[in-house]
Structure formats: structure tokens, C-alpha cells
Amino acid sequence: MQQPENVILFPKWRNVLEEESLAALKARRFEEALEKLNKLLSYQVNSYEIISGKLICLIELGRYKEAQEICEDVLQQKDKYYYHYLHIYLTVLFQTNQYDLLMEQVEEEFEKQELPAVLKEQFDQLYEMSSKMKADVVVEHTTAYLDDLEQAIAAKDYQKQWRLIEELRRTKSEPTRNVLALLAADNIHPVIKTAIIVWLQDIEYEETVEIHKWGKNIQLKPQAIGDIHNHALAREILLLISDLEQKNPTLHELLKQLLYHYIYVRFPILPANKEAESIATALKAIGTKYLNIHDRLGKEQQNINDYIEEIEQCETLYSSVIEES
């Protein structure tokens, strides 16, 4: 527990604690050294020697998370020991395989152009090593994910398939021919095909792919079909239901969710923009039914039954694969 700020540590006792902590540190008795250093820190004795000593103890004891938090805290102070702490921080990131964060931090330091020459070469080496290690990890993980994906497809485990594809997308892995072939396969869930297409868009895949979906066969370049979150059809439908945002926010949010799920399942084979009004009406019919709101549609209801059926089918397909919190 930290002592009140007005409690002062007697110089003699402070000197004893500092000497004992240093002796324990040199003798690699890190638990003992950490205990004494924490005692000093509780009395606001927070010199560079004390803090760096504690960081060494934490790293040697494998308590990297605590060391990282302390580094991130002291780096905010930007005092004369900034680069000493920064070097320790980068070491912690490297030891814990946080290569992206390490590389990002080094890039920021290089951009400032204030890095001492003596450190630049060390940071360059850390950056290169991190880049290589990151690439190795991606290759290793990609192989494992692809093997697991093959097994998940054989087992028809759609949720696992989706999670694995999301991991492959997150790591920006390159798709194999077997993965691309899934887009044209009859036995692959439409949600899984959408996930693959989004993955291809994320990595800016430039080749033409063949897709069999929603009863149609098409060939296209993933980069040419636009962002699933910003499709023209979705924008038009959102405009048609925008009046509900003020009138009934709960209904509006539900319709937005239903619309996104519908677009996601069908993507990239979507209805024509001229069907936006009918789809918007169908969404309202489904939403009012889900929320037990009485809304008379009359003849309009009869004209949108096919859309209602399709949207509800897409909702079932989406929720069978993707679990949202």
C-alpha cells in the first residue's frame, strides 16, 4: 500500500533499502529486490534507478504485463530518461511477441527525428527482427488456420469456419487455391462465402474469382464490388427508413441490423437498387412483427411477401453462423 505523501522516509533507512535492493538485484534475488523497491516506491522514492530496478525485477520474474504498464506510464512523463525507458519498453514488447505494437512505436520515434544516433541502430535491428518474427508467426498461424478450416468444412462446423476465416483476414494471410475454390462450391454456407470475399477485399486481392451463390454463377474481382458496409442499395434503404430514427429508435436499430444481416448473407449478389422501396417496406413489416407493433400494410403486404421471406431466411442463415453479443 502506498504511504501518504506527507510521510517522509528517513535518509538512513532509505540508504539501507537502496543498498539492500541493489545487492539483491546484483545477486539475482529478484523477489527480495522487488519487495524492497516497492517499499521505496511506496514512500515516493521514484528515481530512475528505483523504477528501472523494479522493471528489471518484473521482467526477470516473467511479469511482463506489469512491466509494460509501468513503462507506458513513465513514458508519458517524457523526462530525461525517456529513451532508457523506451528501450526497456521495446524489449518487453519483443519478449511478449507484440511485434505490431513495437514496430508502430519505432516508426513513431523515427518520424520525430529526435532519436539519439546511438539508439537508432539498435531500434533498426529491433524493427527488422520484429518484422521477420511477425512474418514467421503469420506463416505459422496461417498454416494452422488453413488446416483447421479444412477440418471445420468436413465437419460442417460453420461457426468455426467463420472464426478461422476472420483470423486469416485479421492476419492478412494470402488465400490458397483451395480457399478460393470454396466460393464456387455448392456445399459452402453463404455467410462463409461472404467472409471470404471480405477477406479478399481486405488484402486487396486483384485476381478474378468465381462465385456460386444465391442460385447464380458470377465472375468478378473482389476489389471492384465496393465495401459491404457502404453499398448503394443499403444506403438507399437506410434513407427510406430514416424517418423512424426519431419516431421509434428501437425499431430503427432493429431494421438496420436486419438490413445488414440481409446484405451480408447475399453479398455480392444483391437485388437491384429499384427494389429498395419494397425491401424497406418488408423490413418494416418484419420489425413491427418482432416488436409486436400494430401496423396495417394491406395490399402492400401482399406485394412484399417474397421479400419478407427472403429477409427472414437471411436472418436465420446469419444467426446460425455469427453470434453477436
Stockholm file with secondary structure:
# STOCKHOLM 1.0

chainA/1-325         MQQPENVILFPKWRNVLEEESLAALKARRFEEALEKLNKLLSYQVNSYEIISGKLICLIELGRYKEAQEICEDVLQQKDKYYYHYLHIYLTVLFQTNQYDLLMEQVEEEFEKQELPAVLKEQFDQLYEMSSKMKADVVVEHTTAYLDDLEQAIAAKDYQKQWRLIEELRRTKSEPTRNVLALLAADNIHPVIKTAIIVWLQDIEYEETVEIHKWGKNIQLKPQAIGDIHNHALAREILLLISDLEQKNPTLHELLKQLLYHYIYVRFPILPANKEAESIATALKAIGTKYLNIHDRLGKEQQNINDYIEEIEQCETLYSSVIEES
#=GR chainA/1-325 SS CCCCTTCCCCHHHHHHHHHHHHHHHHTTCHHHHHHHHHHHHHTTCCCHHHHHHHHHHHHHTTCHHHHHHHHHHHHTTCCTTHHHHHHHHHHHHHHTTCHHHHHHHHHHHHHHTCCCHHHHHHHHHHHHHHHHHHHHHHHHHHHHHHHHHHHHHHTTCHHHHHHHHHHHHHTTCCCCHHHHHGGGCTTSCHHHHHHHHHHHHHTTCCSCEEEEETTEEEEECGGGSCCGGGCHHHHHHHHHTTTHHHHCHHHHHHHHHHHHHHHHHHTTSCCCGGGHHHHHHHHHHHHHHHTTCCCCCTHHHHHTHHHHHHHHHHHHHHHTTCCCC
#=GC SS_cons         CCCCTTCCCCHHHHHHHHHHHHHHHHTTCHHHHHHHHHHHHHTTCCCHHHHHHHHHHHHHTTCHHHHHHHHHHHHTTCCTTHHHHHHHHHHHHHHTTCHHHHHHHHHHHHHHTCCCHHHHHHHHHHHHHHHHHHHHHHHHHHHHHHHHHHHHHHTTCHHHHHHHHHHHHHTTCCCCHHHHHGGGCTTSCHHHHHHHHHHHHHTTCCSCEEEEETTEEEEECGGGSCCGGGCHHHHHHHHHTTTHHHHCHHHHHHHHHHHHHHHHHHTTSCCCGGGHHHHHHHHHHHHHHHTTCCCCCTHHHHHTHHHHHHHHHHHHHHHTTCCCC
//
